[in-house]
Amino acid sequence: MRSVIHAAFSTALARYTTTRGLPHPGFVVLDSPVLTYREPHEQDIQLTHNVVDHFYRGLLSDFPSQVIVVENGDPPEDLNVHAMVYAFSTQGSERAGFFPPRTES
């Protein structure tokens, strides 16, 4: 939960500063915010949506800055329509990494 809460705080701070015209770089980089999150296994807790889906949907809903999420897992499939999703270093990927590879000259 710590990484999810840290990501929520970082994005809330970005939203607060940009909507009030306070200094902010205009982007947030989140490194593996939902990788270690696990849904509760208790029978008493009935959730209609999981935290990972709400996390990504919250970033898409009227966020005033750019968010770069570096994650080892895949986001929900229906978000690919609304967000730019790049898979790095995977079979069939267009890109080998975040930065373009060096070309030998």
C-alpha positions in Angstrom: 0.0 0.0 0.0 2.9 2.4 0.6 3.7 2.8 -3.1 0.0 3.4 -4.0 -0.2 6.0 -1.2 3.0 7.7 -2.3 1.8 7.8 -5.9 -1.5 9.3 -4.7 0.3 12.0 -2.7 2.6 12.8 -5.6 -0.2 13.2 -8.1 -2.3 15.2 -5.6 0.6 17.6 -5.0 1.0 18.0 -8.8 -2.8 18.7 -9.1 -2.8 21.1 -6.2 0.2 23.2 -7.5 -0.7 23.3 -11.2 -4.4 24.2 -10.6 -3.3 27.1 -8.3 -0.6 28.4 -10.6 2.2 27.4 -8.1 5.6 26.2 -9.4 5.7 22.6 -10.6 7.7 21.0 -13.4 4.4 19.9 -15.1 5.0 16.1 -15.0 5.1 13.3 -12.5 7.2 10.1 -12.9 5.9 7.1 -10.9 8.1 4.0 -10.6 6.2 0.7 -10.1 3.3 2.2 -8.1 1.0 -0.8 -8.3 3.5 -3.7 -8.9 3.5 -5.0 -5.3 -0.2 -4.2 -4.5 -2.3 -7.3 -3.8 -6.1 -7.4 -3.5 -7.4 -8.5 -0.1 -8.3 -12.2 0.2 -10.8 -11.8 3.1 -14.3 -13.0 2.4 -15.9 -10.1 4.3 -14.5 -7.4 1.9 -16.5 -7.2 -1.4 -14.9 -4.6 -3.7 -16.6 -3.7 -7.0 -13.4 -2.5 -8.7 -9.9 -3.2 -7.8 -7.3 -0.6 -6.7 -5.2 -1.0 -9.8 -8.1 -0.1 -12.1 -9.0 2.9 -10.0 -5.4 4.0 -9.9 -5.1 4.2 -13.7 -8.5 5.7 -14.2 -7.8 8.3 -11.6 -4.7 9.4 -13.6 -6.8 9.8 -16.7 -9.6 11.8 -15.1 -8.9 15.5 -15.7 -5.3 15.4 -14.5 -3.7 18.8 -15.3 -0.1 17.4 -15.9 1.6 14.6 -17.7 2.2 11.4 -15.8 4.8 8.8 -16.7 4.2 5.4 -15.1 7.0 3.0 -15.3 5.5 -0.4 -14.4 6.3 -4.0 -14.9 2.7 -5.0 -15.2 0.1 -4.1 -17.9 -2.5 -1.4 -17.3 -6.2 -2.3 -17.9 -6.7 -3.1 -21.6 -9.4 -0.4 -22.2 -7.0 2.4 -21.1 -4.9 1.9 -24.2 -7.5 4.0 -26.1 -7.0 7.0 -23.7 -3.3 6.8 -22.8 0.0 6.3 -24.7 1.2 2.9 -23.6 4.7 1.7 -24.6 6.0 -1.8 -23.9 9.7 -1.9 -23.5 12.0 -4.8 -24.2 9.3 -7.3 -24.8 8.7 -9.7 -27.8 7.2 -7.7 -30.6 7.8 -4.3 -29.0 8.4 -1.2 -31.1 10.8 0.2 -28.5 13.7 -1.4 -26.7 13.7 1.1 -23.8 12.7 4.6 -22.6 15.6 6.2 -24.4 16.4 5.3 -28.0 19.4 3.0 -28.4 22.8 4.5 -29.4 23.6 4.0 -33.0 27.2 3.3 -34.0 28.7 5.9 -36.3 
